[in-house]
Structures are given as C-alpha cells and as structure tokens.
Amino acid sequence: MHVIVRDNNVDQALRVLKKKMQREGIFREMKLRRNYEKPSEQRVREKAEAVRRHRKLLRKRMEREGFLVRPFAPATKARLTSGLFC
C-alpha cells in the first residue's frame, strides 16, 4: 500500500493512508492480533460475526420491502419546544 505526498502535504497523505488502512481492515486485524486467540475462540467469534451480518442483512431487506418501519428517535425537550410536535 502506498500514498503519494503532494506539495509536501504530509497531513493530507496521513489522512489518506489511515482511510485506506481502515477500509482494508488493518486496524481491526492489528487489534485482534495483539493477544493470542485460541482456535475455539476464533471459531466462536467468527460465527457470532456471521450471525450479526446475517441479521443485519435480513433487517435491511425487511425495511426495504416495507415490513419493518425504522423507529423514530424519542422526542426530546429541545424538539418539543422548537414547535416540531406542537
């Protein structure tokens, strides 16, 4: 992975590099590899991640088809006094 530094702007290049690393999942992998993870723990974690991804996909599909309506945020005092709920 490489990043081009233009006009001696290192800050911009660092932001681009961090964004690329985030997209690739490098930060997440570094966090996982800090400590040893037993193979059984790894299987459990990966299974839980798969279940989460599947539930999220089903939820999005149900919303798209109109079966689920996204809940609104609870009315706050600021919104009540701004005239939105009057």
BALOBA-1460 file (C-alpha; in Angstrom, 3 decimals):
// residues 86
<rec num="1" residu="m" x="0.000" y="0.000" z="0.000"/>
<rec num="2" residu="h" x="1.404" y="3.389" z="-0.893"/>
<rec num="3" residu="v" x="0.342" y="7.016" z="-0.641"/>
<rec num="4" residu="i" x="1.643" y="9.909" z="-2.697"/>
<rec num="5" residu="v" x="2.634" y="13.070" z="-0.809"/>
<rec num="6" residu="r" x="1.736" y="16.089" z="-2.914"/>
<rec num="7" residu="d" x="3.061" y="19.609" z="-2.330"/>
<rec num="8" residu="n" x="4.838" y="18.442" z="0.814"/>
<rec num="9" residu="n" x="1.419" y="17.986" z="2.497"/>
<rec num="10" residu="v" x="2.145" y="15.137" z="4.902"/>
<rec num="11" residu="d" x="-1.042" y="15.656" z="6.932"/>
<rec num="12" residu="q" x="-3.236" y="15.021" z="3.897"/>
<rec num="13" residu="a" x="-1.179" y="11.949" z="2.974"/>
<rec num="14" residu="l" x="-1.564" y="10.589" z="6.528"/>
<rec num="15" residu="r" x="-5.349" y="11.031" z="6.361"/>
<rec num="16" residu="v" x="-5.449" y="9.192" z="3.039"/>
<rec num="17" residu="l" x="-3.272" y="6.392" z="4.437"/>
<rec num="18" residu="k" x="-5.459" y="5.993" z="7.533"/>
<rec num="19" residu="k" x="-8.590" y="5.870" z="5.389"/>
<rec num="20" residu="k" x="-7.050" y="3.179" z="3.160"/>
<rec num="21" residu="m" x="-5.956" y="1.160" z="6.193"/>
<rec num="22" residu="q" x="-9.431" y="1.465" z="7.728"/>
<rec num="23" residu="r" x="-11.055" y="0.252" z="4.504"/>
<rec num="24" residu="e" x="-8.701" y="-2.706" z="4.286"/>
<rec num="25" residu="g" x="-9.385" y="-3.704" z="7.902"/>
<rec num="26" residu="i" x="-5.770" y="-3.428" z="9.006"/>
<rec num="27" residu="f" x="-6.589" y="-1.637" z="12.283"/>
<rec num="28" residu="r" x="-9.138" y="-4.307" z="13.204"/>
<rec num="29" residu="e" x="-6.690" y="-7.093" z="12.426"/>
<rec num="30" residu="m" x="-3.942" y="-5.425" z="14.471"/>
<rec num="31" residu="k" x="-6.325" y="-5.207" z="17.421"/>
<rec num="32" residu="l" x="-7.237" y="-8.891" z="17.071"/>
<rec num="33" residu="r" x="-3.594" y="-9.956" z="16.867"/>
<rec num="34" residu="r" x="-2.455" y="-8.119" z="19.988"/>
<rec num="35" residu="n" x="-3.179" y="-11.226" z="22.038"/>
<rec num="36" residu="y" x="-3.251" y="-14.874" z="21.090"/>
<rec num="37" residu="e" x="-6.720" y="-16.151" z="20.268"/>
<rec num="38" residu="k" x="-7.357" y="-19.846" z="20.692"/>
<rec num="39" residu="p" x="-8.791" y="-21.569" z="17.619"/>
<rec num="40" residu="s" x="-12.007" y="-22.355" z="19.516"/>
<rec num="41" residu="e" x="-12.391" y="-18.686" z="20.496"/>
<rec num="42" residu="q" x="-11.732" y="-17.679" z="16.886"/>
<rec num="43" residu="r" x="-14.488" y="-20.007" z="15.637"/>
<rec num="44" residu="v" x="-16.951" y="-18.644" z="18.195"/>
<rec num="45" residu="r" x="-16.097" y="-15.032" z="17.272"/>
<rec num="46" residu="e" x="-16.348" y="-15.652" z="13.540"/>
<rec num="47" residu="k" x="-19.680" y="-17.462" z="13.971"/>
<rec num="48" residu="a" x="-21.067" y="-14.556" z="16.028"/>
<rec num="49" residu="e" x="-19.892" y="-12.079" z="13.374"/>
<rec num="50" residu="a" x="-21.603" y="-14.121" z="10.662"/>
<rec num="51" residu="v" x="-24.852" y="-14.195" z="12.654"/>
<rec num="52" residu="r" x="-24.664" y="-10.409" z="13.149"/>
<rec num="53" residu="r" x="-24.065" y="-9.838" z="9.430"/>
<rec num="54" residu="h" x="-26.974" y="-12.125" z="8.506"/>
<rec num="55" residu="r" x="-29.370" y="-10.420" z="10.938"/>
<rec num="56" residu="k" x="-28.345" y="-7.006" z="9.623"/>
<rec num="57" residu="l" x="-28.955" y="-8.170" z="6.042"/>
<rec num="58" residu="l" x="-32.400" y="-9.521" z="6.973"/>
<rec num="59" residu="r" x="-33.275" y="-6.313" z="8.820"/>
<rec num="60" residu="k" x="-32.277" y="-4.178" z="5.828"/>
<rec num="61" residu="r" x="-34.220" y="-6.445" z="3.470"/>
<rec num="62" residu="m" x="-37.342" y="-6.236" z="5.659"/>
<rec num="63" residu="e" x="-37.068" y="-2.427" z="5.825"/>
<rec num="64" residu="r" x="-36.674" y="-2.218" z="2.059"/>
<rec num="65" residu="e" x="-39.772" y="-4.354" z="1.497"/>
<rec num="66" residu="g" x="-41.788" y="-2.307" z="3.983"/>
<rec num="67" residu="f" x="-42.309" y="-4.920" z="6.683"/>
<rec num="68" residu="l" x="-40.280" y="-3.024" z="9.266"/>
<rec num="69" residu="v" x="-40.502" y="0.666" z="9.954"/>
<rec num="70" residu="r" x="-37.448" y="2.293" z="11.454"/>
<rec num="71" residu="p" x="-38.261" y="3.620" z="14.911"/>
<rec num="72" residu="f" x="-38.137" y="7.367" z="15.334"/>
<rec num="73" residu="a" x="-35.848" y="8.956" z="17.879"/>
<rec num="74" residu="p" x="-37.629" y="9.710" z="21.152"/>
<rec num="75" residu="a" x="-38.978" y="13.225" z="21.472"/>
<rec num="76" residu="t" x="-36.520" y="15.414" z="23.303"/>
<rec num="77" residu="k" x="-37.263" y="18.585" z="25.194"/>
<rec num="78" residu="a" x="-35.438" y="20.624" z="22.538"/>
<rec num="79" residu="r" x="-37.630" y="19.235" z="19.770"/>
<rec num="80" residu="l" x="-40.779" y="19.670" z="21.819"/>
<rec num="81" residu="t" x="-40.059" y="23.351" z="22.435"/>
<rec num="82" residu="s" x="-38.970" y="24.016" z="18.834"/>
<rec num="83" residu="g" x="-42.501" y="23.509" z="17.559"/>
<rec num="84" residu="l" x="-41.987" y="20.224" z="15.758"/>
<rec num="85" residu="f" x="-44.548" y="18.375" z="17.905"/>
<rec num="86" residu="c" x="-46.976" y="21.235" z="18.616"/>
